[in-house]
């Protein structure tokens, strides 16, 4: 379960990075490098900006929730095993 959550967190993180990178830093919508001109013609400049902004917020919230769920699952699995972390021998 922890491995699945970790993989999902990694995928959401990569998608979030991509969505942030396609945004125009001046607030003009989708950057023209990634086909922004076509997106602006299809959606209109305002709608493409709204879509990218909503997608960014949705992915950020999803990442936050997944991190909390993963922390809870990890703490519960550590509690089930007694929460004892074996000491390493030095030498």
PDB file with one MODEL, atoms N, CA, C and O in Angstrom:
MODEL        1
ATOM      1  N   UNK A   1       0.817  -1.190   0.000  1.00  0.00           N
ATOM      2  CA  UNK A   1       0.000   0.000   0.000  1.00  0.00           C
ATOM      3  C   UNK A   1       0.864   1.260   0.000  1.00  0.00           C
ATOM      4  O   UNK A   1       0.570   2.231  -0.696  1.00  0.00           O
ATOM      5  N   UNK A   2       1.929   1.225   0.789  1.00  0.00           N
ATOM      6  CA  UNK A   2       2.814   2.375   0.867  1.00  0.00           C
ATOM      7  C   UNK A   2       3.519   2.597  -0.469  1.00  0.00           C
ATOM      8  O   UNK A   2       3.714   3.736  -0.893  1.00  0.00           O
ATOM      9  N   UNK A   3       3.896   1.516  -1.122  1.00  0.00           N
ATOM     10  CA  UNK A   3       4.557   1.627  -2.423  1.00  0.00           C
ATOM     11  C   UNK A   3       3.617   2.235  -3.458  1.00  0.00           C
ATOM     12  O   UNK A   3       4.031   3.082  -4.249  1.00  0.00           O
ATOM     13  N   UNK A   4       2.365   1.812  -3.457  1.00  0.00           N
ATOM     14  CA  UNK A   4       1.381   2.364  -4.390  1.00  0.00           C
ATOM     15  C   UNK A   4       1.183   3.858  -4.151  1.00  0.00           C
ATOM     16  O   UNK A   4       1.150   4.640  -5.101  1.00  0.00           O
ATOM     17  N   UNK A   5       1.050   4.256  -2.889  1.00  0.00           N
ATOM     18  CA  UNK A   5       0.888   5.672  -2.569  1.00  0.00           C
ATOM     19  C   UNK A   5       2.114   6.479  -2.982  1.00  0.00           C
ATOM     20  O   UNK A   5       1.986   7.606  -3.459  1.00  0.00           O
ATOM     21  N   UNK A   6       3.293   5.908  -2.802  1.00  0.00           N
ATOM     22  CA  UNK A   6       4.522   6.598  -3.197  1.00  0.00           C
ATOM     23  C   UNK A   6       4.586   6.791  -4.705  1.00  0.00           C
ATOM     24  O   UNK A   6       4.997   7.851  -5.176  1.00  0.00           O
ATOM     25  N   UNK A   7       4.189   5.787  -5.459  1.00  0.00           N
ATOM     26  CA  UNK A   7       4.181   5.894  -6.924  1.00  0.00           C
ATOM     27  C   UNK A   7       3.171   6.945  -7.371  1.00  0.00           C
ATOM     28  O   UNK A   7       3.458   7.735  -8.270  1.00  0.00           O
ATOM     29  N   UNK A   8       1.999   6.961  -6.758  1.00  0.00           N
ATOM     30  CA  UNK A   8       0.985   7.960  -7.112  1.00  0.00           C
ATOM     31  C   UNK A   8       1.477   9.362  -6.786  1.00  0.00           C
ATOM     32  O   UNK A   8       1.256  10.291  -7.564  1.00  0.00           O
ATOM     33  N   UNK A   9       2.143   9.528  -5.646  1.00  0.00           N
ATOM     34  CA  UNK A   9       2.692  10.834  -5.277  1.00  0.00           C
ATOM     35  C   UNK A   9       3.735  11.276  -6.297  1.00  0.00           C
ATOM     36  O   UNK A   9       3.771  12.446  -6.678  1.00  0.00           O
ATOM     37  N   UNK A  10       4.583  10.353  -6.743  1.00  0.00           N
ATOM     38  CA  UNK A  10       5.599  10.702  -7.737  1.00  0.00           C
ATOM     39  C   UNK A  10       4.958  11.125  -9.055  1.00  0.00           C
ATOM     40  O   UNK A  10       5.392  12.100  -9.670  1.00  0.00           O
ATOM     41  N   UNK A  11       3.933  10.403  -9.491  1.00  0.00           N
ATOM     42  CA  UNK A  11       3.250  10.753 -10.743  1.00  0.00           C
ATOM     43  C   UNK A  11       2.566  12.120 -10.651  1.00  0.00           C
ATOM     44  O   UNK A  11       2.665  12.934 -11.569  1.00  0.00           O
ATOM     45  N   UNK A  12       1.877  12.362  -9.545  1.00  0.00           N
ATOM     46  CA  UNK A  12       1.215  13.649  -9.360  1.00  0.00           C
ATOM     47  C   UNK A  12       2.252  14.777  -9.320  1.00  0.00           C
ATOM     48  O   UNK A  12       2.010  15.862  -9.848  1.00  0.00           O
ATOM     49  N   UNK A  13       3.395  14.521  -8.699  1.00  0.00           N
ATOM     50  CA  UNK A  13       4.450  15.531  -8.627  1.00  0.00           C
ATOM     51  C   UNK A  13       4.983  15.878 -10.006  1.00  0.00           C
ATOM     52  O   UNK A  13       5.180  17.052 -10.318  1.00  0.00           O
ATOM     53  N   UNK A  14       5.219  14.864 -10.839  1.00  0.00           N
ATOM     54  CA  UNK A  14       5.725  15.124 -12.192  1.00  0.00           C
ATOM     55  C   UNK A  14       4.699  15.868 -13.038  1.00  0.00           C
ATOM     56  O   UNK A  14       5.058  16.772 -13.794  1.00  0.00           O
ATOM     57  N   UNK A  15       3.437  15.499 -12.920  1.00  0.00           N
ATOM     58  CA  UNK A  15       2.394  16.205 -13.670  1.00  0.00           C
ATOM     59  C   UNK A  15       2.281  17.652 -13.185  1.00  0.00           C
ATOM     60  O   UNK A  15       2.112  18.567 -13.991  1.00  0.00           O
ATOM     61  N   UNK A  16       2.376  17.854 -11.880  1.00  0.00           N
ATOM     62  CA  UNK A  16       2.316  19.207 -11.330  1.00  0.00           C
ATOM     63  C   UNK A  16       3.483  20.052 -11.823  1.00  0.00           C
ATOM     64  O   UNK A  16       3.303  21.226 -12.148  1.00  0.00           O
ATOM     65  N   UNK A  17       4.674  19.470 -11.881  1.00  0.00           N
ATOM     66  CA  UNK A  17       5.821  20.207 -12.416  1.00  0.00           C
ATOM     67  C   UNK A  17       5.592  20.596 -13.867  1.00  0.00           C
ATOM     68  O   UNK A  17       5.899  21.720 -14.264  1.00  0.00           O
ATOM     69  N   UNK A  18       5.060  19.686 -14.654  1.00  0.00           N
ATOM     70  CA  UNK A  18       4.781  19.990 -16.052  1.00  0.00           C
ATOM     71  C   UNK A  18       3.746  21.079 -16.216  1.00  0.00           C
ATOM     72  O   UNK A  18       3.892  21.950 -17.074  1.00  0.00           O
ATOM     73  N   UNK A  19       2.695  21.043 -15.400  1.00  0.00           N
ATOM     74  CA  UNK A  19       1.639  22.055 -15.485  1.00  0.00           C
ATOM     75  C   UNK A  19       2.190  23.423 -15.080  1.00  0.00           C
ATOM     76  O   UNK A  19       1.846  24.434 -15.692  1.00  0.00           O
ATOM     77  N   UNK A  20       3.032  23.459 -14.065  1.00  0.00           N
ATOM     78  CA  UNK A  20       3.617  24.730 -13.645  1.00  0.00           C
ATOM     79  C   UNK A  20       4.543  25.265 -14.733  1.00  0.00           C
ATOM     80  O   UNK A  20       4.586  26.473 -14.969  1.00  0.00           O
ATOM     81  N   UNK A  21       5.275  24.388 -15.389  1.00  0.00           N
ATOM     82  CA  UNK A  21       6.205  24.839 -16.418  1.00  0.00           C
ATOM     83  C   UNK A  21       5.516  25.356 -17.674  1.00  0.00           C
ATOM     84  O   UNK A  21       6.093  26.185 -18.377  1.00  0.00           O
ATOM     85  N   UNK A  22       4.308  24.901 -17.983  1.00  0.00           N
ATOM     86  CA  UNK A  22       3.637  25.391 -19.188  1.00  0.00           C
ATOM     87  C   UNK A  22       2.928  26.709 -18.960  1.00  0.00           C
ATOM     88  O   UNK A  22       2.438  27.318 -19.911  1.00  0.00           O
ATOM     89  N   UNK A  23       2.863  27.161 -17.716  1.00  0.00           N
ATOM     90  CA  UNK A  23       2.208  28.432 -17.445  1.00  0.00           C
ATOM     91  C   UNK A  23       3.087  29.584 -17.902  1.00  0.00           C
ATOM     92  O   UNK A  23       4.312  29.535 -17.795  1.00  0.00           O
ATOM     93  N   UNK A  24       2.443  30.613 -18.410  1.00  0.00           N
ATOM     94  CA  UNK A  24       3.145  31.827 -18.804  1.00  0.00           C
ATOM     95  C   UNK A  24       3.424  32.633 -17.550  1.00  0.00           C
ATOM     96  O   UNK A  24       2.497  32.901 -16.786  1.00  0.00           O
ATOM     97  N   UNK A  25       4.670  33.031 -17.306  1.00  0.00           N
ATOM     98  CA  UNK A  25       4.979  33.736 -16.064  1.00  0.00           C
ATOM     99  C   UNK A  25       4.300  35.104 -15.946  1.00  0.00           C
ATOM    100  O   UNK A  25       4.193  35.645 -14.846  1.00  0.00           O
ATOM    101  N   UNK A  26       3.848  35.659 -17.051  1.00  0.00           N
ATOM    102  CA  UNK A  26       3.191  36.955 -17.016  1.00  0.00           C
ATOM    103  C   UNK A  26       1.678  36.821 -16.868  1.00  0.00           C
ATOM    104  O   UNK A  26       0.964  37.822 -16.929  1.00  0.00           O
ATOM    105  N   UNK A  27       1.183  35.611 -16.675  1.00  0.00           N
ATOM    106  CA  UNK A  27      -0.237  35.402 -16.462  1.00  0.00           C
ATOM    107  C   UNK A  27      -1.055  35.384 -17.731  1.00  0.00           C
ATOM    108  O   UNK A  27      -2.260  35.632 -17.693  1.00  0.00           O
ATOM    109  N   UNK A  28      -0.424  35.095 -18.856  1.00  0.00           N
ATOM    110  CA  UNK A  28      -1.129  35.124 -20.119  1.00  0.00           C
ATOM    111  C   UNK A  28      -1.690  33.798 -20.549  1.00  0.00           C
ATOM    112  O   UNK A  28      -2.199  33.692 -21.665  1.00  0.00           O
ATOM    113  N   UNK A  29      -1.624  32.796 -19.731  1.00  0.00           N
ATOM    114  CA  UNK A  29      -2.176  31.503 -20.095  1.00  0.00           C
ATOM    115  C   UNK A  29      -1.092  30.507 -20.459  1.00  0.00           C
ATOM    116  O   UNK A  29       0.024  30.569 -19.944  1.00  0.00           O
ATOM    117  N   UNK A  30      -1.427  29.601 -21.339  1.00  0.00           N
ATOM    118  CA  UNK A  30      -0.520  28.535 -21.725  1.00  0.00           C
ATOM    119  C   UNK A  30       0.615  29.127 -22.559  1.00  0.00           C
ATOM    120  O   UNK A  30       0.379  29.924 -23.466  1.00  0.00           O
ATOM    121  N   UNK A  31       1.831  28.734 -22.246  1.00  0.00           N
ATOM    122  CA  UNK A  31       3.001  29.238 -22.955  1.00  0.00           C
ATOM    123  C   UNK A  31       2.993  28.753 -24.399  1.00  0.00           C
ATOM    124  O   UNK A  31       2.601  27.619 -24.674  1.00  0.00           O
ATOM    125  N   UNK A  32       3.422  29.602 -25.313  1.00  0.00           N
ATOM    126  CA  UNK A  32       3.385  29.257 -26.738  1.00  0.00           C
ATOM    127  C   UNK A  32       4.352  28.132 -27.093  1.00  0.00           C
ATOM    128  O   UNK A  32       4.198  27.505 -28.140  1.00  0.00           O
ATOM    129  N   UNK A  33       5.330  27.866 -26.255  1.00  0.00           N
ATOM    130  CA  UNK A  33       6.280  26.783 -26.508  1.00  0.00           C
ATOM    131  C   UNK A  33       5.580  25.430 -26.558  1.00  0.00           C
ATOM    132  O   UNK A  33       5.980  24.550 -27.320  1.00  0.00           O
ATOM    133  N   UNK A  34       4.547  25.262 -25.757  1.00  0.00           N
ATOM    134  CA  UNK A  34       3.858  23.987 -25.657  1.00  0.00           C
ATOM    135  C   UNK A  34       2.517  24.011 -26.374  1.00  0.00           C
ATOM    136  O   UNK A  34       1.556  23.392 -25.918  1.00  0.00           O
ATOM    137  N   UNK A  35       2.449  24.710 -27.472  1.00  0.00           N
ATOM    138  CA  UNK A  35       1.220  24.736 -28.244  1.00  0.00           C
ATOM    139  C   UNK A  35       0.186  25.684 -27.688  1.00  0.00           C
ATOM    140  O   UNK A  35      -1.015  25.464 -27.840  1.00  0.00           O
ATOM    141  N   UNK A  36       0.645  26.727 -27.050  1.00  0.00           N
ATOM    142  CA  UNK A  36      -0.262  27.681 -26.427  1.00  0.00           C
ATOM    143  C   UNK A  36      -1.134  28.417 -27.419  1.00  0.00           C
ATOM    144  O   UNK A  36      -2.273  28.758 -27.103  1.00  0.00           O
ATOM    145  N   UNK A  37      -0.623  28.671 -28.614  1.00  0.00           N
ATOM    146  CA  UNK A  37      -1.415  29.398 -29.600  1.00  0.00           C
ATOM    147  C   UNK A  37      -2.643  28.581 -29.998  1.00  0.00           C
ATOM    148  O   UNK A  37      -3.737  29.129 -30.132  1.00  0.00           O
ATOM    149  N   UNK A  38      -2.466  27.286 -30.186  1.00  0.00           N
ATOM    150  CA  UNK A  38      -3.598  26.422 -30.519  1.00  0.00           C
ATOM    151  C   UNK A  38      -4.578  26.316 -29.376  1.00  0.00           C
ATOM    152  O   UNK A  38      -5.790  26.299 -29.592  1.00  0.00           O
ATOM    153  N   UNK A  39      -4.066  26.245 -28.157  1.00  0.00           N
ATOM    154  CA  UNK A  39      -4.950  26.158 -26.996  1.00  0.00           C
ATOM    155  C   UNK A  39      -5.733  27.447 -26.818  1.00  0.00           C
ATOM    156  O   UNK A  39      -6.907  27.417 -26.449  1.00  0.00           O
ATOM    157  N   UNK A  40      -5.088  28.582 -27.077  1.00  0.00           N
ATOM    158  CA  UNK A  40      -5.793  29.855 -26.949  1.00  0.00           C
ATOM    159  C   UNK A  40      -6.866  29.999 -28.012  1.00  0.00           C
ATOM    160  O   UNK A  40      -7.888  30.639 -27.763  1.00  0.00           O
ATOM    161  N   UNK A  41      -6.663  29.422 -29.193  1.00  0.00           N
ATOM    162  CA  UNK A  41      -7.672  29.504 -30.240  1.00  0.00           C
ATOM    163  C   UNK A  41      -8.860  28.607 -29.918  1.00  0.00           C
ATOM    164  O   UNK A  41     -10.003  28.965 -30.203  1.00  0.00           O
ATOM    165  N   UNK A  42      -8.603  27.462 -29.336  1.00  0.00           N
ATOM    166  CA  UNK A  42      -9.678  26.515 -29.027  1.00  0.00           C
ATOM    167  C   UNK A  42     -10.482  26.990 -27.823  1.00  0.00           C
ATOM    168  O   UNK A  42     -11.707  27.088 -27.894  1.00  0.00           O
ATOM    169  N   UNK A  43      -9.794  27.289 -26.708  1.00  0.00           N
ATOM    170  CA  UNK A  43     -10.471  27.636 -25.459  1.00  0.00           C
ATOM    171  C   UNK A  43     -10.691  29.135 -25.302  1.00  0.00           C
ATOM    172  O   UNK A  43     -11.609  29.554 -24.597  1.00  0.00           O
ATOM    173  N   UNK A  44      -9.875  29.934 -25.939  1.00  0.00           N
ATOM    174  CA  UNK A  44      -9.847  31.368 -25.644  1.00  0.00           C
ATOM    175  C   UNK A  44      -8.810  31.588 -24.557  1.00  0.00           C
ATOM    176  O   UNK A  44      -8.562  30.692 -23.751  1.00  0.00           O
ATOM    177  N   UNK A  45      -8.207  32.757 -24.522  1.00  0.00           N
ATOM    178  CA  UNK A  45      -7.112  33.013 -23.587  1.00  0.00           C
ATOM    179  C   UNK A  45      -7.555  32.886 -22.137  1.00  0.00           C
ATOM    180  O   UNK A  45      -6.837  32.314 -21.317  1.00  0.00           O
ATOM    181  N   UNK A  46      -8.717  33.408 -21.818  1.00  0.00           N
ATOM    182  CA  UNK A  46      -9.175  33.379 -20.428  1.00  0.00           C
ATOM    183  C   UNK A  46      -9.493  31.963 -19.971  1.00  0.00           C
ATOM    184  O   UNK A  46      -9.160  31.590 -18.846  1.00  0.00           O
ATOM    185  N   UNK A  47     -10.129  31.171 -20.822  1.00  0.00           N
ATOM    186  CA  UNK A  47     -10.508  29.814 -20.419  1.00  0.00           C
ATOM    187  C   UNK A  47      -9.293  28.919 -20.255  1.00  0.00           C
ATOM    188  O   UNK A  47      -9.278  28.073 -19.361  1.00  0.00           O
ATOM    189  N   UNK A  48      -8.257  29.081 -21.103  1.00  0.00           N
ATOM    190  CA  UNK A  48      -7.058  28.251 -20.954  1.00  0.00           C
ATOM    191  C   UNK A  48      -6.324  28.608 -19.670  1.00  0.00           C
ATOM    192  O   UNK A  48      -5.772  27.731 -19.004  1.00  0.00           O
ATOM    193  N   UNK A  49      -6.313  29.887 -19.320  1.00  0.00           N
ATOM    194  CA  UNK A  49      -5.685  30.307 -18.072  1.00  0.00           C
ATOM    195  C   UNK A  49      -6.437  29.731 -16.879  1.00  0.00           C
ATOM    196  O   UNK A  49      -5.820  29.225 -15.941  1.00  0.00           O
ATOM    197  N   UNK A  50      -7.754  29.804 -16.910  1.00  0.00           N
ATOM    198  CA  UNK A  50      -8.555  29.257 -15.815  1.00  0.00           C
ATOM    199  C   UNK A  50      -8.343  27.758 -15.681  1.00  0.00           C
ATOM    200  O   UNK A  50      -8.224  27.245 -14.568  1.00  0.00           O
ATOM    201  N   UNK A  51      -8.294  27.046 -16.813  1.00  0.00           N
ATOM    202  CA  UNK A  51      -8.112  25.598 -16.776  1.00  0.00           C
ATOM    203  C   UNK A  51      -6.766  25.227 -16.172  1.00  0.00           C
ATOM    204  O   UNK A  51      -6.694  24.347 -15.314  1.00  0.00           O
ATOM    205  N   UNK A  52      -5.700  25.890 -16.611  1.00  0.00           N
ATOM    206  CA  UNK A  52      -4.359  25.579 -16.104  1.00  0.00           C
ATOM    207  C   UNK A  52      -4.264  25.933 -14.625  1.00  0.00           C
ATOM    208  O   UNK A  52      -3.642  25.201 -13.856  1.00  0.00           O
ATOM    209  N   UNK A  53      -4.869  27.036 -14.219  1.00  0.00           N
ATOM    210  CA  UNK A  53      -4.830  27.425 -12.810  1.00  0.00           C
ATOM    211  C   UNK A  53      -5.609  26.437 -11.942  1.00  0.00           C
ATOM    212  O   UNK A  53      -5.147  26.060 -10.865  1.00  0.00           O
ATOM    213  N   UNK A  54      -6.775  26.022 -12.400  1.00  0.00           N
ATOM    214  CA  UNK A  54      -7.569  25.044 -11.643  1.00  0.00           C
ATOM    215  C   UNK A  54      -6.858  23.696 -11.574  1.00  0.00           C
ATOM    216  O   UNK A  54      -6.888  23.017 -10.547  1.00  0.00           O
ATOM    217  N   UNK A  55      -6.216  23.318 -12.685  1.00  0.00           N
ATOM    218  CA  UNK A  55      -5.467  22.065 -12.697  1.00  0.00           C
ATOM    219  C   UNK A  55      -4.292  22.123 -11.722  1.00  0.00           C
ATOM    220  O   UNK A  55      -4.009  21.145 -11.029  1.00  0.00           O
ATOM    221  N   UNK A  56      -3.613  23.261 -11.668  1.00  0.00           N
ATOM    222  CA  UNK A  56      -2.492  23.424 -10.738  1.00  0.00           C
ATOM    223  C   UNK A  56      -2.967  23.297  -9.298  1.00  0.00           C
ATOM    224  O   UNK A  56      -2.365  22.574  -8.504  1.00  0.00           O
ATOM    225  N   UNK A  57      -4.052  24.003  -8.959  1.00  0.00           N
ATOM    226  CA  UNK A  57      -4.576  23.928  -7.595  1.00  0.00           C
ATOM    227  C   UNK A  57      -5.059  22.521  -7.263  1.00  0.00           C
ATOM    228  O   UNK A  57      -4.828  22.031  -6.158  1.00  0.00           O
ATOM    229  N   UNK A  58      -5.721  21.876  -8.201  1.00  0.00           N
ATOM    230  CA  UNK A  58      -6.210  20.521  -7.962  1.00  0.00           C
ATOM    231  C   UNK A  58      -5.083  19.534  -7.719  1.00  0.00           C
ATOM    232  O   UNK A  58      -5.163  18.697  -6.821  1.00  0.00           O
ATOM    233  N   UNK A  59      -4.033  19.636  -8.524  1.00  0.00           N
ATOM    234  CA  UNK A  59      -2.884  18.737  -8.342  1.00  0.00           C
ATOM    235  C   UNK A  59      -2.156  19.024  -7.030  1.00  0.00           C
ATOM    236  O   UNK A  59      -1.706  18.096  -6.359  1.00  0.00           O
ATOM    237  N   UNK A  60      -2.038  20.296  -6.660  1.00  0.00           N
ATOM    238  CA  UNK A  60      -1.371  20.646  -5.406  1.00  0.00           C
ATOM    239  C   UNK A  60      -2.150  20.115  -4.207  1.00  0.00           C
ATOM    240  O   UNK A  60      -1.562  19.582  -3.267  1.00  0.00           O
ATOM    241  N   UNK A  61      -3.461  20.260  -4.240  1.00  0.00           N
ATOM    242  CA  UNK A  61      -4.296  19.746  -3.147  1.00  0.00           C
ATOM    243  C   UNK A  61      -4.229  18.222  -3.103  1.00  0.00           C
ATOM    244  O   UNK A  61      -4.162  17.630  -2.025  1.00  0.00           O
ATOM    245  N   UNK A  62      -4.249  17.590  -4.272  1.00  0.00           N
ATOM    246  CA  UNK A  62      -4.135  16.130  -4.338  1.00  0.00           C
ATOM    247  C   UNK A  62      -2.817  15.653  -3.745  1.00  0.00           C
ATOM    248  O   UNK A  62      -2.786  14.675  -2.999  1.00  0.00           O
ATOM    249  N   UNK A  63      -1.736  16.337  -4.074  1.00  0.00           N
ATOM    250  CA  UNK A  63      -0.422  15.985  -3.535  1.00  0.00           C
ATOM    251  C   UNK A  63      -0.391  16.134  -2.017  1.00  0.00           C
ATOM    252  O   UNK A  63       0.154  15.282  -1.316  1.00  0.00           O
ATOM    253  N   UNK A  64      -0.972  17.210  -1.516  1.00  0.00           N
ATOM    254  CA  UNK A  64      -1.025  17.448  -0.079  1.00  0.00           C
ATOM    255  C   UNK A  64      -1.811  16.347   0.638  1.00  0.00           C
ATOM    256  O   UNK A  64      -1.370  15.824   1.661  1.00  0.00           O
ATOM    257  N   UNK A  65      -2.967  16.006   0.094  1.00  0.00           N
ATOM    258  CA  UNK A  65      -3.807  14.969   0.714  1.00  0.00           C
ATOM    259  C   UNK A  65      -3.115  13.611   0.661  1.00  0.00           C
ATOM    260  O   UNK A  65      -3.144  12.859   1.635  1.00  0.00           O
ATOM    261  N   UNK A  66      -2.491  13.293  -0.477  1.00  0.00           N
ATOM    262  CA  UNK A  66      -1.785  12.010  -0.587  1.00  0.00           C
ATOM    263  C   UNK A  66      -0.620  11.924   0.403  1.00  0.00           C
ATOM    264  O   UNK A  66      -0.353  10.857   0.955  1.00  0.00           O
ATOM    265  N   UNK A  67       0.066  13.033   0.626  1.00  0.00           N
ATOM    266  CA  UNK A  67       1.169  13.031   1.590  1.00  0.00           C
ATOM    267  C   UNK A  67       0.658  12.777   3.004  1.00  0.00           C
ATOM    268  O   UNK A  67       1.285  12.047   3.772  1.00  0.00           O
ATOM    269  N   UNK A  68      -0.472  13.375   3.348  1.00  0.00           N
ATOM    270  CA  UNK A  68      -1.047  13.145   4.677  1.00  0.00           C
ATOM    271  C   UNK A  68      -1.519  11.700   4.821  1.00  0.00           C
ATOM    272  O   UNK A  68      -1.284  11.070   5.852  1.00  0.00           O
ATOM    273  N   UNK A  69      -2.177  11.180   3.804  1.00  0.00           N
ATOM    274  CA  UNK A  69      -2.647   9.788   3.851  1.00  0.00           C
ATOM    275  C   UNK A  69      -1.468   8.829   3.975  1.00  0.00           C
ATOM    276  O   UNK A  69      -1.526   7.865   4.739  1.00  0.00           O
ATOM    277  N   UNK A  70      -0.404   9.090   3.229  1.00  0.00           N
ATOM    278  CA  UNK A  70       0.781   8.232   3.299  1.00  0.00           C
ATOM    279  C   UNK A  70       1.409   8.282   4.684  1.00  0.00           C
ATOM    280  O   UNK A  70       1.826   7.251   5.210  1.00  0.00           O
ATOM    281  N   UNK A  71       1.480   9.465   5.277  1.00  0.00           N
ATOM    282  CA  UNK A  71       2.036   9.576   6.630  1.00  0.00           C
ATOM    283  C   UNK A  71       1.204   8.794   7.637  1.00  0.00           C
ATOM    284  O   UNK A  71       1.754   8.148   8.529  1.00  0.00           O
ATOM    285  N   UNK A  72      -0.118   8.846   7.503  1.00  0.00           N
ATOM    286  CA  UNK A  72      -0.993   8.099   8.404  1.00  0.00           C
ATOM    287  C   UNK A  72      -0.805   6.597   8.221  1.00  0.00           C
ATOM    288  O   UNK A  72      -0.722   5.852   9.197  1.00  0.00           O
ATOM    289  N   UNK A  73      -0.737   6.155   6.962  1.00  0.00           N
ATOM    290  CA  UNK A  73      -0.560   4.723   6.687  1.00  0.00           C
ATOM    291  C   UNK A  73       0.779   4.234   7.224  1.00  0.00           C
ATOM    292  O   UNK A  73       0.858   3.146   7.794  1.00  0.00           O
ATOM    293  N   UNK A  74       1.835   5.032   7.045  1.00  0.00           N
ATOM    294  CA  UNK A  74       3.158   4.630   7.530  1.00  0.00           C
ATOM    295  C   UNK A  74       3.167   4.567   9.059  1.00  0.00           C
ATOM    296  O   UNK A  74       3.716   3.630   9.640  1.00  0.00           O
ATOM    297  N   UNK A  75       2.563   5.557   9.706  1.00  0.00           N
ATOM    298  CA  UNK A  75       2.559   5.538  11.173  1.00  0.00           C
ATOM    299  C   UNK A  75       1.725   4.376  11.704  1.00  0.00           C
ATOM    300  O   UNK A  75       2.067   3.787  12.730  1.00  0.00           O
ATOM    301  N   UNK A  76       0.629   4.041  11.011  1.00  0.00           N
ATOM    302  CA  UNK A  76      -0.181   2.897  11.450  1.00  0.00           C
ATOM    303  C   UNK A  76       0.546   1.579  11.238  1.00  0.00           C
ATOM    304  O   UNK A  76       0.431   0.670  12.060  1.00  0.00           O
ATOM    305  N   UNK A  77       1.287   1.467  10.152  1.00  0.00           N
ATOM    306  CA  UNK A  77       2.020   0.220   9.921  1.00  0.00           C
ATOM    307  C   UNK A  77       3.184   0.092  10.896  1.00  0.00           C
ATOM    308  O   UNK A  77       3.548  -1.022  11.273  1.00  0.00           O
ATOM    309  N   UNK A  78       3.771   1.205  11.310  1.00  0.00           N
ATOM    310  CA  UNK A  78       4.835   1.149  12.313  1.00  0.00           C
ATOM    311  C   UNK A  78       4.247   0.807  13.673  1.00  0.00           C
ATOM    312  O   UNK A  78       4.882   0.113  14.467  1.00  0.00           O
ATOM    313  N   UNK A  79       3.032   1.291  13.948  1.00  0.00           N
ATOM    314  CA  UNK A  79       2.372   0.980  15.212  1.00  0.00           C
ATOM    315  C   UNK A  79       1.978  -0.473  15.304  1.00  0.00           C
ATOM    316  O   UNK A  79       1.974  -1.045  16.394  1.00  0.00           O
ATOM    317  N   UNK A  80       1.644  -1.086  14.174  1.00  0.00           N
ATOM    318  CA  UNK A  80       1.255  -2.492  14.171  1.00  0.00           C
ATOM    319  C   UNK A  80       2.444  -3.399  14.475  1.00  0.00           C
ATOM    320  O   UNK A  80       2.281  -4.476  15.048  1.00  0.00           O
ATOM    321  N   UNK A  81       3.638  -2.959  14.090  1.00  0.00           N
ATOM    322  CA  UNK A  81       4.818  -3.781  14.347  1.00  0.00           C
ATOM    323  C   UNK A  81       5.462  -3.427  15.677  1.00  0.00           C
ATOM    324  O   UNK A  81       6.559  -3.897  15.981  1.00  0.00           O
ATOM    325  N   UNK A  82       4.800  -2.616  16.460  1.00  0.00           N
ATOM    326  CA  UNK A  82       5.331  -2.277  17.766  1.00  0.00           C
ATOM    327  C   UNK A  82       6.077  -0.958  17.762  1.00  0.00           C
ATOM    328  O   UNK A  82       6.403  -0.433  18.826  1.00  0.00           O
ATOM    329  N   UNK A  83       6.354  -0.412  16.588  1.00  0.00           N
ATOM    330  CA  UNK A  83       7.040   0.868  16.501  1.00  0.00           C
ATOM    331  C   UNK A  83       8.496   0.819  16.941  1.00  0.00           C
ATOM    332  O   UNK A  83       9.107   1.861  17.178  1.00  0.00           O
ATOM    333  N   UNK A  84       9.054  -0.371  17.053  1.00  0.00           N
ATOM    334  CA  UNK A  84      10.427  -0.514  17.511  1.00  0.00           C
ATOM    335  C   UNK A  84      11.344  -0.491  16.302  1.00  0.00           C
ATOM    336  O   UNK A  84      11.187  -1.280  15.370  1.00  0.00           O
ATOM    337  N   UNK A  85      12.286   0.406  16.327  1.00  0.00           N
ATOM    338  CA  UNK A  85      13.283   0.470  15.254  1.00  0.00           C
ATOM    339  C   UNK A  85      14.562  -0.147  15.789  1.00  0.00           C
ATOM    340  O   UNK A  85      15.128   0.355  16.760  1.00  0.00           O
ATOM    341  N   UNK A  86      15.028  -1.225  15.176  1.00  0.00           N
ATOM    342  CA  UNK A  86      16.227  -1.884  15.696  1.00  0.00           C
ATOM    343  C   UNK A  86      17.449  -0.973  15.554  1.00  0.00           C
ATOM    344  O   UNK A  86      17.606  -0.261  14.562  1.00  0.00           O
ATOM    345  N   UNK A  87      18.305  -1.018  16.572  1.00  0.00           N
ATOM    346  CA  UNK A  87      19.523  -0.227  16.549  1.00  0.00           C
ATOM    347  C   UNK A  87      20.568  -0.898  15.674  1.00  0.00           C
ATOM    348  O   UNK A  87      20.667  -2.124  15.620  1.00  0.00           O
ATOM    349  N   UNK A  88      21.337  -0.073  14.999  1.00  0.00           N
ATOM    350  CA  UNK A  88      22.417  -0.623  14.191  1.00  0.00           C
ATOM    351  C   UNK A  88      23.662  -0.761  15.065  1.00  0.00           C
ATOM    352  O   UNK A  88      23.953   0.098  15.897  1.00  0.00           O
ATOM    353  N   UNK A  89      24.379  -1.845  14.861  1.00  0.00           N
ATOM    354  CA  UNK A  89      25.612  -2.018  15.597  1.00  0.00           C
ATOM    355  C   UNK A  89      26.723  -1.213  14.939  1.00  0.00           C
ATOM    356  O   UNK A  89      26.854  -1.206  13.715  1.00  0.00           O
ATOM    357  N   UNK A  90      27.493  -0.559  15.730  1.00  0.00           N
ATOM    358  CA  UNK A  90      28.592   0.246  15.179  1.00  0.00           C
ATOM    359  C   UNK A  90      29.872  -0.550  15.323  1.00  0.00           C
ATOM    360  O   UNK A  90      30.163  -1.160  16.352  1.00  0.00           O
ATOM    361  N   UNK A  91      30.611  -0.509  14.243  1.00  0.00           N
ATOM    362  CA  UNK A  91      31.852  -1.241  14.366  1.00  0.00           C
ATOM    363  C   UNK A  91      32.512  -1.557  13.103  1.00  0.00           C
ATOM    364  O   UNK A  91      33.575  -2.178  13.100  1.00  0.00           O
TER     365      UNK A  91
ENDMDL
END
